């Protein structure tokens, strides 16, 4: 982008960015909400010329976290995106523990909402280890998120170097195809394989449709991605390339 100082990710060490904290918070908030609202709900809509199309309700919001992941890597580099992934990972773990404890707490005699809590979050592993469906969904989501987000950031950072910063759409969409492939292949079997209300045929149909819809979301949101990336790069005044970056996911230091 013309007028920006091109630097490596290592040169951002110790640098203060104006908007990084806001983007990081948006990433974590959307990640948590998309895993609470809609993760376990199987929906279906009747599409013209196609017929019934099954999908998980979380598809409406979860892909936005990947879009923000693209923005983080493109604007701030892989190392800072990696910190956000670990922050999101920790937040998901805390949310899972909180859900299990809250569901397990004995309800007051005059309160009749326990069944609703257990329907949404599953029975707590502290109460019934064999029926902790909510914990299973969270663990599947955490695993799929960790693998998918790191794959997304790695592919995007490498493609940015390969394309010399041109054709942003090739790396946002290309990285999403790889990342969402890992995400869908990991999440649905881990979360729902063998579940009584998720027959294998339905699980596979939703898994494929989720992948198609997630990638489609990325394509649809490409103009938005361009606008946000342009705004942030101009605001920060730099264009970060991950030349010489240590791409190990098992660290959090920039």
C-alpha positions, 0 to 999 in steps of 0.5 A: 500500500502506497505511503506505508513503511514496510517492516518485518514482524520482528521490527514491530517488537515493542511498538505501540499500535493504535488499534490492535487492542480493539481488534483483539477484543473483537476477535475474542468476543466474537469467538466466545459468542459464536461458541455459546449462541448457535454452536449445537443447533442444527438448522435447515432452510429451503433454498430455491432449486436446491431444496432443504439445506442443513447448517449449524446455526453458529455459521452466522457468526463464527466465520467473522472470527476468521475474517478478523484473524485475517485482518490481524495477520495481514495488518499486525503480522503472524506473531501478534495474531498468534497472541490473539489465538492464545488469548481466544484459546484461554478464553474458550477454556475459561468459558468451558470451565465456567459453564460446567461449574454453573450447570453443576451448582444445585438450583434453588428450590423455587427456580425452574430454569435448570432444565433449560441450562442443561439443554443449552450447555449440556449436563455438567461433567461434575454431575454426570460424566457420561452426559457432558455433551456441552463439554464435548462441544466446547472441547471440539470447538477449542481443538478445531479453533486452535488448529484452524486459526493457526493454519489460517494465519500461517497460510495468509502470512506465507501468501503475503510474502509470495504475492509481495502484498498484492491481491489481498483476496487471494490470501484471505480466501486461500487461507480460509479454504485451508483453515475452514477445511481443518475446522470442519473436519475436526469439529463435527466428528469430535462434537457430534459423532455418535450423538443420538440426535446427530446421525452420521448422514446429517453430521456429514451433510452439515459438515460439508455445508458448513465448509461451503458457507464459511468460505462463501462468507469469506468471499462475501465479506472480502470488500469489508476486509479490504476496507478494514485492512486499508483503514488499519494500515493507514492508521498504524502507518506500516505494512508488516511482512513475516520475513524471518518470523518463527511460525511455531504456534507454541509461543506467545511472545511477539 
